[in-house]
Amino acid sequence: MTNSNVTDQGPRLSVSTWSLHRQLGRPDFYGPDEGQQIPVATHGRGEHSLLDLPARVAEFGINTLELCHFHIPSLDTVYLNELRSALQAANVELFSLLIDHGDITDPDNADRDLAWIGEWIEIAGRLGATCARAIAGKAAPSAETLEMSRNGLQTLASRAEANGIRLMTENWFSVLSTPENVLTLLDRLDGQVGLCLDFGNWGGETKYADFEAIAPRAESCHTKAHFSAPGEMDKEDYIRCLDVTQDAGFSGPHTLIYDGPGDNEWEGLTIERGVVQSYLK
């Protein structure tokens, strides 16, 4: 599967269910320690159910969605089919299933976590997703952990391909905490794994230069702005990050990420969308 498969629709607005976590009632986060034991009691408490969300997102003017694994309240075949049908009925593309837990570089639990992530990759395929995103590793960066990450992602990429989807990773957690490690890992994977660039994961004085180093490799973008208060976005920083992607020729989905203060997530997304739209042409 080539990079063009995930970007051939061109630049477009997308949104993550993480940006609507409060709308969904703040379901509890869980990972491999719990297996597939979903904390079902924490679901169904929000203004919207996950099945309602595709239509609501489409009404908001966005037709691409990224879905966090822990927002799915049931893995029953009937429910997964209902969710896939809800996406299709709303004409909303499920771009990626975000597998937000697991550590394929854990010295004790890597095999368990690889198996757990692999199960989620299969679920992504059943939902009709284009991609699934896995974490490259949480262990301290070293030559050994980079090689462990490469081996794990290679295994997961083969499983993803068998399920008709592309595996992605992200500049997130310690193994991919520097542009040097991101580029080294992607090069060693020889195109088998794509990159999601997240504006919110790196900071400091070298942030923009670090983004410039990896932006040419990005196939998707978590286009996150910083909000100091409800409705108060750091527009200058947001534009500088967006300029980096534009200068790099980025042509994938800009997935709006809002986890700022206040409970009006739609307001935050509206503010972000107003800035990002001019970068979609």
C-alpha positions in Angstrom: 0.0 0.0 0.0 1.6 3.3 -1.0 1.4 6.7 0.7 -0.9 8.1 -2.1 -3.7 5.8 -1.0 -4.3 7.7 2.2 -3.8 11.2 0.7 -5.4 10.9 -2.7 -8.5 12.8 -1.6 -6.4 15.8 -1.0 -6.4 18.2 1.9 -9.7 18.2 3.9 -11.1 18.9 7.2 -11.5 16.0 9.7 -12.2 15.8 13.4 -11.2 13.3 16.1 -13.7 11.9 18.6 -11.1 13.0 21.2 -12.3 16.6 20.3 -15.8 15.5 21.3 -14.9 13.5 24.4 -17.1 15.6 26.6 -20.0 15.3 24.1 -19.7 11.6 24.4 -19.8 11.7 28.2 -16.1 11.2 28.9 -15.9 7.4 28.6 -13.1 5.9 30.6 -9.7 5.2 29.0 -8.4 1.6 29.0 -5.7 -0.5 27.5 -4.1 -3.9 27.3 -4.2 -4.4 31.1 -8.0 -4.6 30.7 -7.9 -6.6 27.4 -11.2 -5.9 25.6 -13.1 -5.4 28.9 -14.7 -2.1 28.0 -15.8 0.1 31.0 -19.3 0.1 29.7 -20.7 1.9 32.8 -18.9 5.1 31.6 -20.6 5.1 28.2 -24.0 6.6 27.3 -23.7 9.6 29.6 -23.1 12.3 27.0 -25.2 14.5 24.8 -24.4 12.3 21.8 -23.9 8.6 21.4 -21.1 7.4 19.1 -23.8 6.2 16.7 -25.2 9.7 16.5 -21.8 11.4 16.0 -21.3 10.8 12.2 -24.5 12.6 11.4 -23.7 15.4 13.9 -20.2 15.8 12.4 -21.6 16.0 8.9 -24.1 18.7 10.0 -21.1 20.6 11.2 -19.7 20.5 7.7 -17.0 17.8 8.2 -17.0 14.5 6.4 -13.9 12.8 7.7 -13.6 11.3 11.2 -10.9 9.8 13.4 -12.1 7.5 16.1 -10.4 6.8 19.5 -10.5 3.1 20.4 -11.9 3.8 23.9 -14.9 5.7 22.6 -16.4 2.4 21.1 -18.9 1.1 23.7 -19.2 -2.4 22.2 -17.2 -4.7 20.0 -20.1 -7.0 19.2 -20.4 -7.6 15.4 -23.9 -6.1 15.4 -22.8 -2.9 17.0 -19.7 -2.5 14.7 -22.0 -3.0 11.7 -24.3 -0.3 13.1 -21.4 2.1 13.5 -20.1 1.4 10.0 -23.7 1.9 8.6 -24.0 5.2 10.6 -20.8 6.4 9.0 -21.9 5.4 5.5 -25.4 6.9 6.0 -23.8 10.3 7.0 -21.3 10.1 4.1 -18.5 10.4 6.7 -15.2 8.7 5.9 -13.6 6.9 8.8 -10.0 7.9 8.2 -8.3 6.3 11.1 -8.9 4.3 14.3 -6.6 5.8 16.9 -5.3 3.0 19.1 -4.4 5.1 22.1 -2.7 2.6 24.4 -0.2 -0.2 24.3 3.6 -0.2 24.3 5.4 -2.3 21.8 8.7 -1.4 23.5 7.7 -2.5 27.0 10.4 -5.0 28.2 7.8 -7.2 29.9 4.6 -6.8 28.0 5.5 -6.0 24.4 4.1 -9.3 23.0 0.9 -8.8 24.9 0.5 -5.3 23.7 1.4 -6.2 20.1 -1.4 -8.8 20.2 -3.9 -6.2 21.7 -3.0 -3.6 19.1 -3.4 -6.2 16.4 -6.9 -7.0 17.5 -7.8 -3.3 17.2 -6.3 -3.2 13.7 -8.7 -5.9 12.8 -11.6 -3.9 14.3 -10.4 -0.9 12.2 -10.7 -3.1 9.1 -14.2 -4.3 10.1 -15.3 -0.7 10.5 -14.0 0.2 7.0 -11.3 2.6 8.2 -8.6 3.7 5.9 -5.9 3.6 8.6 -5.1 2.7 12.1 -2.6 4.6 14.2 -0.4 2.8 16.8 2.1 4.2 19.3 5.7 3.6 18.3 6.8 3.0 21.9 7.0 4.5 25.4 10.4 3.2 26.5 13.4 5.5 26.7 14.9 6.2 23.3 17.9 4.1 22.4 19.2 2.0 19.5 17.7 -1.1 21.1 14.2 0.4 21.6 14.2 1.9 18.1 14.9 -1.5 16.7 12.2 -3.1 18.9 9.8 -0.4 17.7 10.7 -1.1 14.1 10.1 -4.9 14.5 6.8 -4.3 16.2 5.5 -1.8 13.7 6.6 -4.1 10.9 4.5 -6.9 12.4 1.6 -4.6 12.8 1.9 -3.2 9.3 1.6 -6.7 7.9 -1.5 -7.3 9.9 -2.9 -3.9 8.8 -2.2 -4.7 5.1 -4.0 -8.1 5.5 -7.0 -6.1 6.8 -7.0 -3.7 3.9 -5.8 -0.7 5.9 -2.6 1.4 6.3 -0.7 1.5 9.6 0.3 4.9 10.9 2.3 6.1 13.8 2.7 9.5 15.4 5.3 11.9 16.9 4.2 10.9 20.3 5.8 9.4 23.5 9.4 8.9 24.1 10.6 6.7 21.2 9.4 9.3 18.7 10.2 12.3 20.8 12.7 13.8 18.4 12.6 14.4 14.6 15.8 12.3 14.3 14.1 9.2 15.7 11.0 9.8 13.6 13.0 9.9 10.4 15.2 7.0 11.3 12.3 4.8 12.2 10.3 5.7 9.1 13.4 5.1 6.9 14.0 1.7 8.4 10.3 0.8 7.8 10.8 1.6 4.1 7.3 3.1 3.5 5.4 0.3 5.4 4.2 2.8 8.0 2.8 6.3 7.6 3.2 9.3 9.8 0.6 11.4 11.6 2.0 14.8 12.6 0.5 16.1 15.8 1.0 19.8 16.6 0.3 19.3 20.3 3.0 16.7 21.1 6.2 18.7 20.8 7.1 22.1 22.3 10.1 24.2 23.2 12.3 26.5 21.2 12.9 24.1 18.4 9.3 23.1 17.9 8.8 24.7 14.5 12.1 23.4 13.1 11.4 20.0 14.5 8.0 20.0 12.7 9.7 21.2 9.5 12.0 18.2 9.6 9.2 15.6 9.7 6.3 17.4 7.9 7.3 16.2 4.4 6.7 12.7 5.6 3.2 13.4 7.1 0.2 11.7 5.6 -2.2 13.0 8.2 -2.2 15.9 10.7 -3.6 16.3 14.1 -4.2 20.0 13.7 -4.4 21.1 17.4 -4.4 24.7 18.6 -3.6 25.8 22.1 -6.4 27.6 24.0 -5.5 29.6 27.2 -9.2 30.0 28.0 -12.5 29.1 26.4 -12.6 30.9 23.0 -9.0 32.2 23.4 -6.7 30.5 20.9 -3.0 31.1 20.3 -3.6 31.9 16.6 -0.1 33.0 15.9 1.3 29.6 16.9 -1.5 27.7 15.1 -0.7 29.6 11.8 3.0 28.9 12.2 2.3 25.2 12.5 -0.1 25.2 9.6 2.4 27.1 7.5 4.9 24.3 8.1 2.5 21.7 6.7 1.7 23.9 3.7 5.3 24.6 2.9 5.9 20.8 3.0 3.2 20.2 0.5 1.0 18.3 3.0 -2.1 16.8 1.2 -3.8 14.7 3.8 -6.7 15.3 6.3 -6.3 18.1 8.8 -8.0 16.5 11.8 -9.1 19.2 14.2 -8.1 18.5 17.8 -9.7 20.4 20.6 -9.2 19.5 24.3 -9.0 23.0 25.6 -10.8 24.5 28.7 -14.5 24.7 29.0 -17.1 22.2 27.8 -18.1 23.9 24.5 -16.1 21.6 22.2 -18.1 22.7 19.1 -17.1 26.3 19.8 -13.4 25.4 19.9 -13.7 23.4 16.8 -15.4 26.2 15.0 -12.6 28.6 15.9 -10.0 26.1 14.7 -11.9 25.4 11.5 -12.0 29.1 10.7 -8.3 29.2 10.5 -7.6 25.9 8.8 -10.1 26.3 6.0 -7.8 28.6 4.1 -5.1 25.9 4.0 -7.3 23.4 2.2 -7.2 25.1 -1.2 
